[in-house]
Amino acid sequence: MASLKKIVDSYMQKVSGLKEHCDRCLKTERWNGSVVLMVVNVTFTLIGLN
């Protein structure tokens, strides 16, 4: 059976730019470091507003 890492890596190769986007978000670069804006964005995303 394939390891979870291999499965995830195969999906990540299909989506260009996703890793960079995730890295930026995790480093709080997406909203110029504003954690409040990040939380508001996630809240709206979770309820389906874009």
N, C-alpha and C positions, 0 to 999 in steps of 0.2 A: 504494500500500500504506500502511496506517495505521502511524504511528510507534509504537514500543514504549510511549512515555508515554501515548498515547491508549488503547492496549489496556489498560494497567495501570490507568489512571484509570477506564475503564469498569467494570472488576472492583471497584475500590475503592468506587465509588458503590453497589454492590450489598450491601456489607457495612458496616453502620453500626457505628461505634465501633472499627473495626480500626485506623485510623490513630492514634487517640488511644492505644490499647493498645500499638501498636508504638513510638510516641514515648515512652511511659512506660518501656517496657522498655529502650529505647536510652539513656534518661537514668538508668538504674538506680533508678527510683522504685518498681518493682514489689515488691522485697524490701527496702525501706527502705535501699537502697544497698549491700546485702551482695552482693558479687560471688560469694562462695562459695555462697550460697544460690541465686543465679541459675544458676551452673554445675551444681549438683546438680539443680535443676529441669529444666534442658535435658537433662541426662543421662537422667533418668527419663522425660522426654517422648520422647526419641529411641528408647528401648527399648520404649516403648508403655505405660508406667505413667502414670496420671493422678493 
